[in-house]
Amino acid sequence: MLLTIDVGNTNISMGILDGEKIIGRYRLMTQTTRTSDEYGFFITTFLNTLQLKASDITGIIIFFRSAKTNVFFNFCSD
């Protein structure tokens, strides 16, 4: 499964793809004060609502249109 993240200046949109099928969508407000741990919590909660684990995710695609790039790089590398 693929985790997709679109980091915009106003919202962060996430989706889970299983092949070509979208199995979940989630959106939260972009806040420049959030840490990589906080984003990790949000993503883990998103996965839990779909009864998924982090190990179910085989790839991540992130599209950046915001200054939050460092926080997401830190999250993905942890």
C-alpha positions in Angstrom: 0.0 0.0 0.0 1.1 3.5 -0.7 0.8 6.5 1.6 0.4 9.8 -0.3 0.9 13.2 1.3 0.2 16.6 -0.2 1.7 19.3 2.0 0.1 22.6 1.1 0.2 26.0 2.8 -3.3 25.6 4.2 -4.0 21.8 4.4 -2.2 18.5 4.4 -4.1 15.9 2.5 -3.2 12.2 2.9 -4.5 9.1 1.2 -3.8 5.4 1.2 -3.8 3.6 -2.1 -4.0 -0.2 -2.5 -3.1 -0.6 -6.1 -5.3 1.9 -8.0 -8.0 1.9 -5.3 -8.2 4.7 -2.7 -9.0 3.1 0.6 -8.8 6.2 2.9 -8.4 9.9 2.9 -7.5 12.3 5.7 -6.9 16.0 5.9 -5.5 18.3 8.6 -4.5 21.9 8.8 -0.9 22.9 8.0 0.6 24.4 11.2 4.2 25.5 11.1 4.6 24.8 14.8 3.9 21.0 14.6 6.8 18.6 15.1 7.6 15.4 13.2 6.4 13.4 16.2 3.0 15.2 16.0 2.7 14.4 12.3 3.7 10.8 13.1 0.9 10.6 15.6 -1.7 11.9 13.1 -0.5 9.4 10.4 -0.6 6.5 12.9 -4.1 7.5 14.0 -5.2 7.7 10.3 -3.8 4.2 9.7 -5.5 2.9 12.9 -8.9 4.2 11.7 -8.4 2.0 8.6 -7.2 -1.0 10.7 -3.8 -0.7 9.1 -0.3 -0.8 10.6 2.8 1.2 9.5 4.2 -2.1 8.2 1.3 -2.3 5.7 2.7 0.8 3.9 5.3 -0.1 1.3 6.0 3.3 -0.1 5.4 7.0 0.5 4.9 9.8 -2.0 5.1 13.4 -0.7 4.2 16.5 -2.7 5.4 19.8 -1.1 3.9 23.2 -1.6 4.8 24.5 1.9 7.7 25.4 4.1 7.0 22.2 6.2 9.5 20.1 4.2 12.0 19.5 6.9 9.5 18.2 9.4 8.2 15.6 6.9 11.7 14.6 5.9 12.4 14.0 9.6 9.2 12.0 10.0 9.9 9.8 7.0 13.4 9.1 8.0 12.4 8.1 11.6 
